[in-house]
Amino acid sequence: MGRFRIVGSVVLVCIGMAFGLPSSAAATTTQMIVPVFPPSYPDACTDDTVFVTGAMHMTAISSGTKVEVQTNWQDTSGVGLPSRTTYQPNDANHFYILSVPKGQVTIGLRDSFELVSLDKNSNLLVHELLSITFFNGAPTDVRMQGGATCSGPTPP
């Protein structure tokens, strides 16, 4: 599944919330700032391994039969090895679980990830969408779109 790298505990919490929420549940919002994890990412455009430091902002919203987790990186920076190129990493993803009608659950993830080189190297751009619908526990519809591209040439 490419670069989809949601922390397992977040997924399990969201799934638990989706199955446990009655349709009349009040809306709740939770926010937190956590360190970027994992700390390194391969850049297929430059063959660097980019080590990222900084924090991401996570917002979890639950309402009725829907749970959403939105993640945006803030104040992050990266250094590629072996090149020592500096990068501005960006990531924004939107994860949701929707339980409607009874017995049907849709899980979706939209991810936009970028390793933007701060010199003349190409940039790694990953834009992906994954959606899976389950009915009575069995997957009935799976959709995947997008992938990775390199933007701009890397000098020889």
Helices and strands as residue ranges (DSSP letters): H 8-20, E 28-35, E 40-43, E 48-63, E 66-81, E 86-98, E 104-117, E 123-135, E 138-151
